[in-house]
Amino acid sequence: MRTLRTDTVSPLVEQDVLLMAGRADHYVPLSQLGDQIATLTRARSITARVFTEAEHAQNHVQVGNLGLALHVIVEWLARVGR
């Protein structure tokens, strides 16, 4: 999995982007969030959301509080779909 990269395609993204990360993700280090943001140089907008232990959503793909993750996605879609 360490060989998977997005740095060659991320600069091609031109739409709105929502990035979600778990503070204690056991699979994807939180540092990758900033790295990913830096490569999205042509995105129309970037929204980043870090989920925490207090929200019970700190794990990979926000397992522990999928309802919150879905709420964030729906709210973001409503905002960018203006």
MMTF fields as JSON, N, C-alpha, C and O atoms, coordinates in Angstrom:
{
  "mmtfVersion": "1.0.0",
  "mmtfProducer": "UNKNOWN",
  "numBonds": 327,
  "numAtoms": 328,
  "numGroups": 82,
  "numChains": 1,
  "numModels": 1,
  "chainsPerModel": [1],
  "groupsPerChain": [82],
  "chainIdList": ["A"],
  "bondAtomList": [4, 2, 8, 6, 12, 10, 16, 14, 20, 18, 24, 22, 28, 26, 32, 30, 36, 34, 40, 38, 44, 42, 48, 46, 52, 50, 56, 54, 60, 58, 64, 62, 68, 66, 72, 70, 76, 74, 80, 78, 84, 82, 88, 86, 92, 90, 96, 94, 100, 98, 104, 102, 108, 106, 112, 110, 116, 114, 120, 118, 124, 122, 128, 126, 132, 130, 136, 134, 140, 138, 144, 142, 148, 146, 152, 150, 156, 154, 160, 158, 164, 162, 168, 166, 172, 170, 176, 174, 180, 178, 184, 182, 188, 186, 192, 190, 196, 194, 200, 198, 204, 202, 208, 206, 212, 210, 216, 214, 220, 218, 224, 222, 228, 226, 232, 230, 236, 234, 240, 238, 244, 242, 248, 246, 252, 250, 256, 254, 260, 258, 264, 262, 268, 266, 272, 270, 276, 274, 280, 278, 284, 282, 288, 286, 292, 290, 296, 294, 300, 298, 304, 302, 308, 306, 312, 310, 316, 314, 320, 318, 324, 322],
  "bondOrderList": [1, 1, 1, 1, 1, 1, 1, 1, 1, 1, 1, 1, 1, 1, 1, 1, 1, 1, 1, 1, 1, 1, 1, 1, 1, 1, 1, 1, 1, 1, 1, 1, 1, 1, 1, 1, 1, 1, 1, 1, 1, 1, 1, 1, 1, 1, 1, 1, 1, 1, 1, 1, 1, 1, 1, 1, 1, 1, 1, 1, 1, 1, 1, 1, 1, 1, 1, 1, 1, 1, 1, 1, 1, 1, 1, 1, 1, 1, 1, 1, 1],
  "groupList": [{"groupName": "MET", "atomNameList": ["N", "CA", "C", "O"], "elementList": ["N", "C", "C", "O"], "formalChargeList": [0, 0, 0, 0], "bondAtomList": [1, 0, 2, 1, 3, 2], "bondOrderList": [1, 1, 2], "singleLetterCode": "M", "chemCompType": "L-PEPTIDE LINKING"}, {"groupName": "ARG", "atomNameList": ["N", "CA", "C", "O"], "elementList": ["N", "C", "C", "O"], "formalChargeList": [0, 0, 0, 0], "bondAtomList": [1, 0, 2, 1, 3, 2], "bondOrderList": [1, 1, 2], "singleLetterCode": "R", "chemCompType": "L-PEPTIDE LINKING"}, {"groupName": "THR", "atomNameList": ["N", "CA", "C", "O"], "elementList": ["N", "C", "C", "O"], "formalChargeList": [0, 0, 0, 0], "bondAtomList": [1, 0, 2, 1, 3, 2], "bondOrderList": [1, 1, 2], "singleLetterCode": "T", "chemCompType": "L-PEPTIDE LINKING"}, {"groupName": "LEU", "atomNameList": ["N", "CA", "C", "O"], "elementList": ["N", "C", "C", "O"], "formalChargeList": [0, 0, 0, 0], "bondAtomList": [1, 0, 2, 1, 3, 2], "bondOrderList": [1, 1, 2], "singleLetterCode": "L", "chemCompType": "L-PEPTIDE LINKING"}, {"groupName": "ASP", "atomNameList": ["N", "CA", "C", "O"], "elementList": ["N", "C", "C", "O"], "formalChargeList": [0, 0, 0, 0], "bondAtomList": [1, 0, 2, 1, 3, 2], "bondOrderList": [1, 1, 2], "singleLetterCode": "D", "chemCompType": "L-PEPTIDE LINKING"}, {"groupName": "VAL", "atomNameList": ["N", "CA", "C", "O"], "elementList": ["N", "C", "C", "O"], "formalChargeList": [0, 0, 0, 0], "bondAtomList": [1, 0, 2, 1, 3, 2], "bondOrderList": [1, 1, 2], "singleLetterCode": "V", "chemCompType": "L-PEPTIDE LINKING"}, {"groupName": "SER", "atomNameList": ["N", "CA", "C", "O"], "elementList": ["N", "C", "C", "O"], "formalChargeList": [0, 0, 0, 0], "bondAtomList": [1, 0, 2, 1, 3, 2], "bondOrderList": [1, 1, 2], "singleLetterCode": "S", "chemCompType": "L-PEPTIDE LINKING"}, {"groupName": "PRO", "atomNameList": ["N", "CA", "C", "O"], "elementList": ["N", "C", "C", "O"], "formalChargeList": [0, 0, 0, 0], "bondAtomList": [1, 0, 2, 1, 3, 2], "bondOrderList": [1, 1, 2], "singleLetterCode": "P", "chemCompType": "L-PEPTIDE LINKING"}, {"groupName": "GLU", "atomNameList": ["N", "CA", "C", "O"], "elementList": ["N", "C", "C", "O"], "formalChargeList": [0, 0, 0, 0], "bondAtomList": [1, 0, 2, 1, 3, 2], "bondOrderList": [1, 1, 2], "singleLetterCode": "E", "chemCompType": "L-PEPTIDE LINKING"}, {"groupName": "GLN", "atomNameList": ["N", "CA", "C", "O"], "elementList": ["N", "C", "C", "O"], "formalChargeList": [0, 0, 0, 0], "bondAtomList": [1, 0, 2, 1, 3, 2], "bondOrderList": [1, 1, 2], "singleLetterCode": "Q", "chemCompType": "L-PEPTIDE LINKING"}, {"groupName": "ALA", "atomNameList": ["N", "CA", "C", "O"], "elementList": ["N", "C", "C", "O"], "formalChargeList": [0, 0, 0, 0], "bondAtomList": [1, 0, 2, 1, 3, 2], "bondOrderList": [1, 1, 2], "singleLetterCode": "A", "chemCompType": "L-PEPTIDE LINKING"}, {"groupName": "GLY", "atomNameList": ["N", "CA", "C", "O"], "elementList": ["N", "C", "C", "O"], "formalChargeList": [0, 0, 0, 0], "bondAtomList": [1, 0, 2, 1, 3, 2], "bondOrderList": [1, 1, 2], "singleLetterCode": "G", "chemCompType": "PEPTIDE LINKING"}, {"groupName": "HIS", "atomNameList": ["N", "CA", "C", "O"], "elementList": ["N", "C", "C", "O"], "formalChargeList": [0, 0, 0, 0], "bondAtomList": [1, 0, 2, 1, 3, 2], "bondOrderList": [1, 1, 2], "singleLetterCode": "H", "chemCompType": "L-PEPTIDE LINKING"}, {"groupName": "TYR", "atomNameList": ["N", "CA", "C", "O"], "elementList": ["N", "C", "C", "O"], "formalChargeList": [0, 0, 0, 0], "bondAtomList": [1, 0, 2, 1, 3, 2], "bondOrderList": [1, 1, 2], "singleLetterCode": "Y", "chemCompType": "L-PEPTIDE LINKING"}, {"groupName": "ILE", "atomNameList": ["N", "CA", "C", "O"], "elementList": ["N", "C", "C", "O"], "formalChargeList": [0, 0, 0, 0], "bondAtomList": [1, 0, 2, 1, 3, 2], "bondOrderList": [1, 1, 2], "singleLetterCode": "I", "chemCompType": "L-PEPTIDE LINKING"}, {"groupName": "PHE", "atomNameList": ["N", "CA", "C", "O"], "elementList": ["N", "C", "C", "O"], "formalChargeList": [0, 0, 0, 0], "bondAtomList": [1, 0, 2, 1, 3, 2], "bondOrderList": [1, 1, 2], "singleLetterCode": "F", "chemCompType": "L-PEPTIDE LINKING"}, {"groupName": "ASN", "atomNameList": ["N", "CA", "C", "O"], "elementList": ["N", "C", "C", "O"], "formalChargeList": [0, 0, 0, 0], "bondAtomList": [1, 0, 2, 1, 3, 2], "bondOrderList": [1, 1, 2], "singleLetterCode": "N", "chemCompType": "L-PEPTIDE LINKING"}, {"groupName": "TRP", "atomNameList": ["N", "CA", "C", "O"], "elementList": ["N", "C", "C", "O"], "formalChargeList": [0, 0, 0, 0], "bondAtomList": [1, 0, 2, 1, 3, 2], "bondOrderList": [1, 1, 2], "singleLetterCode": "W", "chemCompType": "L-PEPTIDE LINKING"}],
  "groupTypeList": [0, 1, 2, 3, 1, 2, 4, 2, 5, 6, 7, 3, 5, 8, 9, 4, 5, 3, 3, 0, 10, 11, 1, 10, 4, 12, 13, 5, 7, 3, 6, 9, 3, 11, 4, 9, 14, 10, 2, 3, 2, 1, 10, 1, 6, 14, 2, 10, 1, 5, 15, 2, 8, 10, 8, 12, 10, 9, 16, 12, 5, 9, 5, 11, 16, 3, 11, 3, 10, 3, 12, 5, 14, 5, 8, 17, 3, 10, 1, 5, 11, 1],
  "groupIdList": [1, 2, 3, 4, 5, 6, 7, 8, 9, 10, 11, 12, 13, 14, 15, 16, 17, 18, 19, 20, 21, 22, 23, 24, 25, 26, 27, 28, 29, 30, 31, 32, 33, 34, 35, 36, 37, 38, 39, 40, 41, 42, 43, 44, 45, 46, 47, 48, 49, 50, 51, 52, 53, 54, 55, 56, 57, 58, 59, 60, 61, 62, 63, 64, 65, 66, 67, 68, 69, 70, 71, 72, 73, 74, 75, 76, 77, 78, 79, 80, 81, 82],
  "secStructList": [7, 6, 6, 7, 7, 7, 6, 6, 6, 4, 4, 4, 7, 7, 1, 3, 3, 3, 3, 3, 3, 3, 6, 6, 7, 1, 1, 1, 7, 6, 2, 2, 2, 2, 2, 2, 2, 2, 2, 7, 6, 6, 7, 1, 3, 3, 3, 3, 3, 3, 3, 7, 4, 4, 4, 6, 7, 7, 1, 4, 4, 4, 6, 6, 7, 2, 2, 2, 2, 2, 2, 2, 2, 2, 2, 2, 2, 2, 2, 2, 6, 7],
  "xCoordList": [0.812, 0.0, 0.857, 0.418, 2.073, 2.939, 3.308, 3.743, 3.142, 3.498, 2.374, 2.595, 1.175, 0.068, 0.272, 0.574, 0.1, 0.355, -0.732, -1.32, -0.988, -1.942, -1.29, -1.954, -0.003, 0.639, 0.672, 0.855, 0.501, 0.492, -0.889, -0.998, -1.945, -3.293, -3.929, -4.817, -3.501, -4.106, -4.05, -5.021, -2.963, -2.945, -3.949, -4.187, -4.537, -5.525, -6.953, -7.861, -7.144, -8.474, -8.862, -8.127, -10.023, -10.477, -11.807, -12.292, -12.397, -13.676, -13.479, -12.351, -14.584, -14.552, -14.137, -14.493, -13.387, -12.858, -13.153, -12.958, -13.625, -13.789, -12.815, -12.863, -11.929, -10.986, -11.36, -11.553, -11.46, -11.816, -10.714, -10.222, -10.338, -9.257, -9.604, -10.302, -9.112, -9.268, -7.988, -6.901, -8.107, -6.928, -6.103, -4.883, -6.74, -6.024, -6.195, -6.285, -6.239, -6.394, -5.236, -4.071, -5.556, -4.528, -3.931, -2.979, -4.47, -4.048, -3.425, -2.412, -4.018, -3.533, -3.051, -3.851, -1.765, -1.251, -1.879, -2.1, -2.159, -2.772, -1.913, -2.441, -0.615, 0.274, -0.048, 0.275, -0.679, -1.024, -2.099, -2.226, -2.876, -3.901, -3.268, -3.689, -2.275, -1.581, -0.87, -0.853, -0.283, 0.393, -0.6, -0.305, -1.78, -2.797, -3.29, -3.445, -3.534, -3.981, -2.965, -3.338, -1.706, -0.647, -0.611, -0.178, -1.054, -1.001, -2.237, -2.234, -3.288, -4.527, -4.459, -5.249, -3.528, -3.2, -4.235, -4.249, -5.1, -6.083, -7.522, -8.456, -7.713, -9.068, -9.84, -9.272, -11.112, -11.953, -12.013, -11.886, -12.203, -12.172, -11.753, -11.95, -11.175, -10.777, -11.327, -11.074, -12.077, -12.556, -11.927, -12.043, -11.271, -10.654, -11.31, -11.557, -11.589, -12.238, -11.492, -11.363, -11.002, -10.337, -11.316, -11.827, -11.566, -12.473, -11.67, -10.555, -12.241, -11.494, -12.059, -13.124, -11.28, -11.688, -12.968, -13.836, -13.079, -14.269, -15.539, -16.628, -15.393, -16.536, -16.728, -17.69, -15.804, -15.803, -15.698, -16.291, -14.947, -14.803, -13.347, -13.06, -12.432, -11.005, -10.36, -9.216, -11.065, -10.476, -10.646, -11.293, -10.054, -10.112, -11.56, -12.408, -11.833, -13.157, -14.215, -15.394, -13.782, -14.633, -15.482, -16.579, -14.955, -15.633, -15.789, -14.832, -16.96, -17.27, -18.323, -19.069, -18.383, -19.417, -19.671, -19.454, -20.133, -20.412, -21.524, -21.549, -22.435, -23.499, -22.948, -23.425, -21.943, -21.312, -20.618, -20.726, -19.914, -19.227, -20.236, -20.008, -21.337, -22.362, -22.972, -23.253, -23.175, -23.701, -22.744, -23.187, -21.467, -20.468, -20.493, -20.415, -20.6, -20.64, -21.879, -21.781, -23.034, -24.285, -24.264, -24.685, -23.778, -23.686, -22.727, -23.0, -21.62, -20.649, -21.268, -21.122, -21.958, -22.604, -23.623, -23.729, -24.366, -25.346, -24.646, -25.144, -23.491, -22.749, -22.159, -22.286, -21.518, -20.848, -21.823, -21.503, -23.016, -24.002, -24.828, -25.744, -24.486, -25.247, -25.741, -26.402],
  "yCoordList": [-1.196, 0.0, 1.262, 2.317, 1.15, 2.336, 2.837, 3.979, 2.007, 2.419, 3.174, 3.767, 3.162, 3.892, 5.385, 5.839, 6.132, 7.566, 8.303, 7.759, 9.542, 10.376, 11.638, 12.452, 11.799, 13.066, 13.297, 14.436, 12.262, 12.481, 12.869, 13.517, 12.478, 12.808, 13.955, 14.63, 14.182, 15.246, 16.619, 17.368, 16.992, 18.31, 18.438, 19.545, 17.334, 17.37, 17.59, 17.858, 17.478, 17.623, 19.098, 19.944, 19.392, 20.777, 21.031, 22.163, 20.018, 20.194, 20.429, 20.453, 20.601, 20.73, 19.387, 18.329, 19.442, 18.224, 18.25, 19.266, 17.119, 16.918, 15.836, 14.715, 16.169, 15.205, 14.959, 15.899, 13.691, 13.336, 12.45, 11.541, 12.731, 11.978, 11.701, 12.482, 10.59, 10.264, 10.567, 10.201, 11.226, 11.609, 10.395, 10.498, 9.258, 8.054, 6.924, 5.755, 7.275, 6.272, 5.276, 5.672, 4.01, 2.97, 2.611, 1.833, 3.164, 2.785, 3.943, 3.765, 5.118, 6.291, 7.325, 7.833, 7.644, 8.637, 10.014, 10.418, 10.716, 12.039, 13.003, 13.924, 12.799, 13.676, 13.645, 14.587, 12.575, 12.497, 13.495, 13.841, 13.963, 14.953, 16.224, 16.72, 16.742, 17.942, 17.699, 18.563, 16.525, 16.171, 16.158, 16.654, 15.585, 15.52, 16.909, 17.225, 17.731, 19.105, 19.831, 20.548, 19.65, 20.34, 19.932, 20.718, 18.724, 18.272, 18.667, 18.568, 19.111, 19.482, 20.952, 21.781, 21.245, 22.63, 23.303, 24.531, 22.534, 23.126, 22.9, 23.216, 22.368, 22.106, 23.411, 24.428, 23.387, 24.583, 24.992, 26.172, 24.024, 24.268, 22.979, 21.884, 23.126, 21.973, 22.173, 23.19, 21.191, 21.171, 19.954, 18.837, 20.17, 19.075, 18.968, 19.978, 17.748, 17.523, 16.413, 15.304, 16.713, 15.718, 15.304, 16.143, 14.019, 13.465, 13.024, 12.518, 13.217, 13.035, 11.911, 11.348, 11.623, 10.631, 11.069, 10.244, 12.35, 12.865, 12.611, 12.494, 12.526, 12.262, 10.765, 10.357, 9.958, 8.507, 8.204, 7.244, 9.024, 8.884, 8.994, 9.312, 8.733, 8.938, 7.83, 7.975, 6.738, 5.59, 5.68, 6.591, 4.72, 4.665, 4.687, 3.978, 5.48, 5.732, 6.026, 5.727, 6.608, 7.086, 5.981, 6.233, 4.746, 3.64, 4.027, 4.46, 3.873, 4.281, 5.371, 5.52, 6.137, 7.158, 7.446, 8.556, 6.423, 6.579, 7.597, 8.257, 7.723, 8.717, 10.127, 10.928, 10.433, 11.755, 11.947, 13.011, 10.935, 11.031, 11.301, 12.162, 10.575, 10.788, 12.184, 12.821, 12.655, 14.009, 15.052, 15.981, 14.901, 15.832, 15.799, 16.845, 14.613, 14.482, 15.166, 15.925, 14.9, 15.488, 17.009, 17.715, 17.515, 18.964, 19.593, 20.667, 18.93, 19.437, 19.448, 20.423, 18.37, 18.32, 19.445, 20.041, 19.731, 20.826, 22.17, 23.034, 22.348, 23.612, 23.802, 24.88, 22.776, 22.948, 22.845, 23.244, 22.307, 22.181, 23.427, 23.447, 24.483, 25.724, 26.021, 27.038],
  "zCoordList": [0.0, 0.0, 0.0, -0.458, 0.512, 0.554, -0.835, -0.986, -1.838, -3.192, -3.89, -4.946, -3.317, -3.925, -3.71, -2.606, -4.791, -4.736, -5.515, -6.45, -5.119, -5.855, -6.41, -7.051, -6.165, -6.552, -8.059, -8.491, -8.869, -10.315, -10.835, -11.876, -10.119, -10.581, -9.799, -10.319, -8.583, -7.766, -8.423, -8.312, -9.101, -9.747, -10.891, -11.375, -11.328, -12.406, -11.893, -12.68, -10.6, -10.002, -9.998, -9.489, -10.573, -10.671, -9.971, -9.97, -9.384, -8.708, -7.216, -6.723, -6.51, -5.06, -4.462, -4.98, -3.372, -2.747, -1.25, -0.581, -0.74, 0.686, 1.115, 0.609, 2.046, 2.6, 4.052, 4.823, 4.415, 5.785, 6.351, 5.683, 7.591, 8.225, 9.677, 10.324, 10.174, 11.581, 12.329, 11.881, 13.452, 14.232, 14.649, 14.776, 14.86, 15.297, 14.282, 14.657, 13.004, 11.951, 12.033, 12.059, 12.073, 12.185, 10.837, 10.769, 9.772, 8.421, 7.652, 6.975, 7.749, 7.014, 8.026, 8.811, 8.023, 8.98, 8.744, 7.602, 9.821, 9.717, 8.895, 8.272, 8.892, 8.113, 6.619, 5.896, 6.158, 4.733, 4.344, 3.17, 5.316, 5.008, 4.446, 3.401, 5.129, 4.639, 3.33, 2.453, 3.196, 1.939, 0.781, -0.306, 1.023, -0.031, -0.4, -1.579, 0.597, 0.333, -0.54, -1.468, -0.248, -0.999, -2.463, -3.305, -2.786, -4.178, -4.977, -6.204, -4.304, -4.989, -5.417, -4.966, -6.267, -6.623, -7.519, -7.617, -8.173, -9.078, -8.623, -9.36, -7.441, -6.949, -6.798, -6.4, -7.11, -6.966, -5.5, -5.173, -4.626, -3.187, -2.5, -3.027, -1.318, -0.52, 0.884, 1.53, 1.336, 2.705, 3.37, 2.867, 4.485, 5.224, 6.591, 7.252, 7.009, 8.305, 9.026, 8.508, 10.217, 11.056, 12.148, 12.889, 12.239, 13.235, 14.453, 14.322, 15.628, 16.871, 17.742, 17.487, 18.782, 19.772, 20.49, 20.773, 20.78, 21.466, 20.653, 21.214, 19.335, 18.45, 18.191, 17.54, 18.704, 18.46, 16.964, 16.472, 16.257, 14.805, 14.375, 13.221, 15.294, 15.055, 14.225, 13.793, 13.997, 13.309, 11.799, 11.281, 11.111, 9.655, 9.18, 9.721, 8.196, 7.622, 8.681, 8.497, 9.775, 10.848, 11.476, 11.975, 11.443, 12.119, 13.584, 14.224, 14.091, 15.452, 15.458, 16.426, 14.365, 14.254, 12.772, 12.287, 12.082, 10.655, 10.415, 9.377, 11.366, 11.235, 11.13, 10.326, 11.942, 11.878, 10.537, 9.928, 10.079, 8.789, 7.67, 6.82, 7.672, 6.647, 6.757, 5.741, 7.968, 8.174, 7.572, 6.897, 7.812, 7.27, 5.746, 5.103, 5.167, 3.702, 3.128, 2.164, 3.716, 3.216, 3.346, 2.43, 4.476, 4.668, 3.659, 3.125, 3.405, 2.428, 1.03, 0.293, 0.667, -0.646, -0.809, -1.881, 0.249, 0.189, -0.001, -0.722, 0.645, 0.538, -0.848, -1.43, -1.384, -2.681, -3.851, -4.971, -3.585, -4.641, -4.865, -5.687, -4.111, -4.164, -5.53, -5.74]
}
